[in-house]
Amino acid sequence: MDIKHKLLNLFENWANEKAISINKLPISGSNREYFRIISENKKAVAAVGYELKENIAFIEFSKFLKEKGLKVPEIYAVAEDKISYLIEDFGDVTLYDFLEKNRKGVDIPNQIKDYYKKAITQLILFQTESSELDYSLCYPRHTFDNQSIMWDLNYFKYYFLKLGDIIFDEQLLENDFQKFAEYLTTVDNDYFMYRDFQSRNIMIVDNELAFIDYQGGRKGALQYDLASLLYDAKADLPKEFRESLLDFYIENISQKIEIDKSKFKTEFYFFVLMRIMQAMGAYGFRGYFEKKEHFLKSIPFAIENLKYILTKVDLSEYPMLKNALEDVTKSSKLIEISKSAD
């Protein structure tokens, strides 16, 4: 039996009526596949993934977060083999889509500003209401620890720096990576880290926000998810708006927990740099090697973000990393690769 027949059986057993249509949804960054299935009175999104631990993490996280009052998909049904499952359909309009359709250059309409503030308010709930989550379910790591960080940094090295023919001393860069990872792990990481909290994973449903794709969640620092949202490359938010949202976050998180605001900001920009490098690795791997060319279009925006962040962080203790990043900002080859996706 092919996968579509399996999904139709799963749907019809749940809906108790025949499906009218099943349509595959556009591909995303992962290897999971999604289908929209509709019957006369019901609809659902069917997900197919062959990494069972990741599926289980998403299913169980969804149940937990929904109980906490967060707007995440309801799990309707799970196949016996756990390869496929049905979830609530939040439609097709992401925060990114809405931003692209309604922005006017650097001018961000008030409605979009309000959506971003709502996203930050909800992010704080994700982060602070998840102390009872079963972190043993996290995949592939239960914490954004030294090993997780080194995976991301090497992802950046092998799929982006080498893609751009950036010259570096392998050992000296590895030394800087280790020191950089050690610094990030000194930051309090006892909060739920969504891992990919960005505008394409935030849906707009009846003028409210809903959230998807947190199956990579784990314990981590507060700053990482905020960095993901504010420095989401293609969203290309104006610097002043980003800074105002950073202040908005700090003001609101301070009502939940005690933080050193100045220290938080310093650490935040280092996490922005970490997130930019992780994303660049994904652009190289997903875009160039897996031929998902829409990822390549984010490269110029990520480079602009990198230029700005290099003015906000002191990398004097990481000289080889600093040199490599500066070379990235000057790379004509990376810009040429991004244009190949047009």
SULBEL-V334503 format. One record per pair of residues at least 12 apart in sequence whose ideal C-beta (glycine too) atoms are under 7 Angstrom apart, sorted by the first residue. I is the first residue (numbers start at 1). GAP is how many residues later the second one is. If there is no record, write none. Layout:
i,gap
I,GAP
I,GAP
This chain:
i,gap
3,45
4,18
6,73
6,78
7,15
7,28
7,30
7,39
7,77
8,14
10,36
10,67
10,69
10,74
10,76
11,26
11,33
11,35
11,75
14,62
14,63
14,72
15,24
15,27
17,22
17,23
17,24
17,25
18,21
19,18
19,19
19,20
20,18
20,19
20,20
21,17
22,13
22,15
23,12
23,13
27,265
29,253
29,257
32,15
32,16
32,17
33,15
34,12
34,13
36,53
43,46
44,32
44,42
44,43
44,45
45,42
45,44
46,38
46,40
47,37
47,38
47,40
48,35
48,36
49,34
50,33
52,30
53,86
54,85
54,161
55,27
55,30
56,26
56,81
57,80
57,81
57,82
57,158
58,157
59,16
59,19
59,26
60,74
60,77
61,153
61,154
61,156
62,13
63,12
64,69
68,61
70,52
70,55
70,56
70,141
71,137
71,138
71,139
71,140
72,139
73,14
73,15
73,17
73,139
74,13
74,14
75,12
76,12
90,113
90,115
90,120
90,122
91,112
91,114
93,110
93,111
94,105
94,106
94,108
94,109
95,20
95,24
95,104
95,107
95,109
96,103
96,104
96,139
98,14
98,106
99,13
99,100
99,136
106,132
108,130
108,133
115,94
116,129
117,131
118,91
119,83
119,90
119,110
120,125
120,128
120,129
120,132
121,131
122,87
122,89
123,74
123,102
123,103
123,106
124,128
124,129
124,132
126,66
126,68
127,64
127,65
127,95
128,63
128,128
128,129
130,62
133,59
135,83
135,84
138,79
138,80
141,77
142,76
142,77
143,46
143,75
143,76
143,77
144,45
144,49
144,74
144,75
144,76
144,77
144,80
145,40
146,35
146,39
149,32
149,35
149,125
150,27
150,31
152,122
152,125
152,126
152,129
153,24
153,28
153,124
155,123
155,126
155,130
156,121
156,122
156,124
156,125
157,16
159,122
159,125
159,126
159,130
160,120
160,121
160,123
160,124
161,163
163,121
163,125
163,174
164,164
164,167
164,169
164,170
165,168
166,158
166,161
166,162
166,165
168,152
168,156
169,151
172,148
173,147
173,148
173,151
176,142
176,144
176,145
179,138
179,139
180,138
180,141
183,87
184,86
184,87
184,90
187,34
187,36
187,80
188,33
189,30
189,31
189,32
190,29
191,28
191,29
191,31
192,25
192,27
193,24
193,25
193,26
193,27
193,31
193,32
194,20
194,23
194,31
195,19
195,21
195,22
195,23
196,17
196,20
196,32
197,28
197,31
197,32
198,30
198,31
198,34
199,33
199,36
201,12
221,50
222,31
223,44
223,45
223,48
224,47
224,51
226,23
226,42
227,41
227,44
227,45
227,48
228,47
230,12
230,15
230,16
231,41
231,44
231,45
231,74
233,46
233,65
233,68
233,69
233,72
234,63
234,64
234,67
236,65
239,69
246,22
250,14
269,40
269,43
269,44
270,43
272,37
273,36
273,40
276,26
276,29
276,30
276,33
279,23
280,22
282,13
283,12
283,13
283,15
283,16
283,19
287,54
288,49
293,48
294,47
296,41
296,42
296,44
296,45
297,41
297,44
299,35
299,38
299,39
300,35
300,38
303,25
303,26
303,31
306,19
306,22
306,23
307,22
310,15
310,16
